[in-house]
């Protein structure tokens, strides 16, 4: 490697890192050099590739809604915006919608979230049990009080395809990618001056961006910062059903279980109880979770799912913000040129276009220009003024 100095070094080249590289190199006001350091070019273990690959606007936090709304706009023009040499990438975005189901116990939260969403122009409708039964005749509704259905803008996509589209366009625009890992940082006072890579290479930088996912806390510690993020394992199961389930959105059951169409079948999952959700880095799958927990919940909600067959499963990891389940974005007050984008808590893929754009603005202009994400910065963490996201799946 000949160049020893880069204006921006990005540690972690998956969705958020590649989006940052794309927006930086696409901005004519940014005149600098960009290096993306990604430890595994296969991306086989990154959260983006192993996620449920969905995007929604039905959040309780206004900033989360706005970030995903921009994500939808970006995906709708993905092929034309990220074309390279006439080849248009396809993120296979399918606007199938989200359906949040609520029992009587969950109605207050559903109504409160609905009010927030409508105020921000989310295309969402509240449906009664009778309306749910009429629209989704395969759905068991007798125990439900209502459902919140996203009518447009929400759905699922090829997350790996999205990430690769961002990566290839960033490279075409001048960003450099290397397969390596930032294992140490060099700090002088309130600035990061450089990084040390896994092979011993020392590089200088003007700005360091931490988009290292579950490796983010270790990188932060090397700079003397405690990042309240832990790696939490989540399972995804793929199953097939002999009965046609027409017009199925991404369904979020009151139990916390979710399912959505995927190819000729469905994927599903459920988050564990907090008491059974330790920090974890392995990729082993707990197969009993499907048989003993998920299958009964799925069959109770969709009687046709009594006859399903699980044929595949995998595990991935959330970079979980243990304090409020929201991303931490921007500089820590102790270090002015180390920018964070960590703690997505399962929302990183869908928020990566907005976060990448925001980070590029912080580098180029020193402030947020298009979407004000100031509340999602370090101040709330350090002052314990947390922003609790109520719609965690």
N, C-alpha and C positions, 0 to 999 in steps of 0.2 A: 504494500500500500504506500503510494508515494505521498499523497496529501496528508499532512499531519494536523491541519486545522480546518474545521468546518464551522460555519456560522451557526448551524443548528445540528445537533446530534439527537436522534430519536431512538430511545432504548425500547425496543419492542415494535415489530413490524406487522402485526396483525391488523384488525379493522381500524382501531383508533390511531395507531401509529401510521398506517398507510394513508388514512384520511388526512392526517396532519401533513404528511409529505405531499399529498396531492394538492391540498388547498394552498400550502406555502408556495409550491412551484407554479401553481396556476395564477397567482396574484402578481400582476405586473409591478406592484409597489414593493414587492420583496425582491431584493437583488442578490441575496446570499446563496450559500451552498448548503445542501442538506444531505446528511448521511443517516441512513436507517440501519440500525444494528439489530438483526433478528437471529436468534440462536438456532432456529430450525426452519429451513426453507421448505420442508414438507408440510409444515403447519398441522401435522396430524394430531398433536395434543393441545392445540390452542383452543381457547374457549369459543372463538368464532366458529371454527369448523365443527365443534361438537355440540353446539347449542341447538335449541328448538327453532332457531332461525325465523323469528316472528317479530312483527312490529305492531305497536298499538298506540292509540292516543288516550286510552282510558286509564289515566293516572289520577292521583289526588294532588300532585304537586304541579303547579303551573309550568315550571321550567321543564319538567319531564314531558309534559304535553307538547310544549313548543319545540323541544328538541326532536321529538318523534314526528311532529308535523313537518318539520323541515326534512327529516329523513324520508318521509313519503314523497315530498316534492322532488327530492334528489333522485329517488328510485324511479319515479315516473319518467325521468329524462336521462336515465343512467346510460343507456347505450350511446346516445348522441353525445353526451358530455364527456364520456370516457373513451371514445373511439380512438384507436391508434392505427395509423396507416390504413384507414378505411375499414378496419375490423371493429365491429361494435360488440362490446361485451354484453352478456345477458344475465341479469340477476334473477330472472324467472320470478318476478314479483307478481304474486296473486293476491288481489284485494278481496280475500274471503271473509274478512271481518272477525271481530272478537265478540263473544257472547258471555258476559259475566252474569251468572245466576245467583240469586239471593233468596235465602229463606227469610222468615219473619225476623229472625235475629239479626240479619245483615242488612235490613232495609234502610236503616238510618244512614249507614255508611254509603250504601249505593246511591241514595238520594242526594247526600252531601256531595259525593263525587260527581254525580250527574250535573248538579248546579255549577260546579267549578268547570266542568268540561264544556257545557253549553255556553258559558260566559267567554270561553276561548274558541268558540266556533268549531268545536268537535262535532262531526256528523254522527250523532248517536241518538238512539231512541229507547225509551223505556217501554217494555212490553209486559202486559199482564199475563198470568198463567194461561188464560184462554187464548190470547194472541200468540203466545209461545207455542201452544199445542197446535194451533192452526198453521203456523209457519213452519214448525219442525215436528211433524206428526210422529216421528221416531223418538221424541224426547218425553221422558216421564216428568210431569209437571205438578202433580198433586201436592207435593211438599214445598213448592216454591211460592214466593210472594211476588217476584218480578224478575225480569232479566233486562240487562242493558246491552243493546246490540249496536256495534259499530257498523254504519251503513256504507262508509267509504273510507279509504285511507289506511285501513288496518288489514293485516294479512300475514303472509309468509313468503319466503324467498329462498334463493340459493345463497346462503351466507358465504360459503367459500368462493363462489363466483363473484359476489360483490367485493370481497376482500381482494381477490386477484385482479379485478378490474381497476380498483383504486391503485394497487401496487404497480401494475403495468403502465398506467397513465402517469403516475408519479415519476417512474423511471424515464418514460418518454419525454417528460418535461424537465429532466435534469437531475432528479434525485438519485443518489447512489445507495444501493443496498449491499450489505455484506453479511455473510453467515458467521456470526460470532456472538459474543455476549459481553455486556458491560458488567464487570465484576468489582470495580472500584471507581471512586470519583476523587478528583483532586479539588480541594476547596481552599480558598483564601478569603477569610472574612465572610462577607455576605455574598460571595460569588463562587460558582463552580468554574474552574479554569480548564478542566479536562477530565478525561476518563481513561481507565485502564481496561483493555479487553482481555478476554480469556486466554488469548495466545501471547499476552504480555505487551501488546502494542499500546503505546501511549498516544492519545489524541487530544488536541486542544479544541475548545468549543466556545462559541459566544453564548449559546443557550443550550441547555439540556432538557429534553422532554421525557418524562417518565410515563410511558404507556406499556409497561412491562407486565400488565395483568397480575397474576398471582405472584410474580417475581417483583412487583412494585415495592412491597414493604422492605425487602432486603436492599434494594437500590436506595430507598429513602434512608435507611439506617446508615448506609455508607456515607451519606451526607450529613448525618447527625439528626435526622428527622424521624420521629415515630409516626408511622402511617397506620391508622386504625383499620387495617384491611387484613382479612384472613382468607385462605383458600377453603372453599366449601364445595363438597362433591354433590353433583346432581346426576340422576340417571334418566335416560330416555329409552323408552321401549317402543318397538315397532310391531304392530299387529295387523292382521287382516280379518275381515268380517264377511261372511257369505251373503249377508243381506245388504242391499244398496241403501246407504245413508245419504239421501240427496240434500244438497245445499248446506252441507255442514260447515260452520265457521270454526274458529278456535274457541272451544267451549271451556270456561272456567267454572267448575262445580263449586258449590258452597263448602265442600270438604277440602278444597284446595287442589284437587286433582284436575288435570287439564287433558284435553285431547284435540287433535285436529287432523284433517286429511293430509296424507303424504303419499304421492304416487297412487298405487292401487290399494293402499291401506291407510293406516293412521299411526301417528306417534302420540305418546302420552307420557305423563310423569306426575310427580307430586313432591313437594318440599317436605323434608322431615320436620318433626317438632324441634324447637330450639334446643331442648334438653338432649336431643339425639343428633346434633349437628356439629361435631367437633371439626377443628381444622384438619384437613386431609389433603394428601397429594397423590395418592395412588389412583388407579383407573379400574379397580376391581368393581364388578357389578354385583349388587345384592339381588339375585334373581327372585328370591322369596318376596321381595317388595311387590313385584307384579302379581304373583299368585295370591298372596295373602292380604294385600292392601288395595292395590289398584284395581284388579279385576272385579272384586265385589262392588267397588264404588262405580266403576264404569257400567257394569251390568244393571245396577240399580237406577242409573240415570238414563241409559239407553238399553231397553230390554234385549234388543238384537245383539248386543255385545256379550250376552251370555255365551254365545257360540264362537267367540273370537279365538284366534291362535297367535300367540306371540312368537315371532320368528327371529327377531334381532334385538339387541340392546347394546348400549354403550354408556360410558360415564365421562363427564367433563367437570370443569370447575368454575364456580363463580369467584371473582375477586370481590368478596363481600365486605362492604363497609359495615363494621360491627356496631356502629353507633346509630345510624339512621337509614341505612340501605340506599343511600344516594351517592352519586359520583362526587368526588372532590376534585375540582378543576382550578388550575391557576398556581401562582407562586405562593410558597410559604413565606410569612413575613421575615423569617431569618435568612432566606436565600433568594435574592431577587431574580436570578436567571435560571432557576430550576423550576420548570413548569410540570405540574402534576395533572394526570387524568386517570384516576384510580378509584376503585370501590364502586364500580358500575352495578354490582349486585344482580347480575343477570340481564342488564339492559345495554351492555356495551355495543353489541352489534347494531341495534336499532338507533342508538344515539351517536354512533361514530361519525356520521357525516357532520352533524351539528357540532360535536366536540372537536373534530378536526378543523373545522372552519374557525371555531372560537380560539383554539390554540394558535392557529396561524395569525389571527388578529392580534393576540397578545404579543406574539413575536414581532409582527410588522408595525403595529401602531401603539403597543403598550397598553391597550384597553380593548374591551369588547365593543365591536362596531355594529353588528347586525342583531344579535340576540344577547341580551344582558343576562349573563349567568353569574353575576357577582354573588348572589346568595348561595351559590353552590361552591364557593371557595373555602379557604381555610378558616376564615373568621368564625363561622358558625361552629366549627369543630373545636377551636381553641377556647371559645367563649361558652361552649356547651349550649348553644342556641340552635338546637338540632331541627332539621326539617324531616319529619317522619313521613315516608311514603306509605300510604295505607293499602295501595293495590300492588302487593308483591305476589308474584306467581312462582 
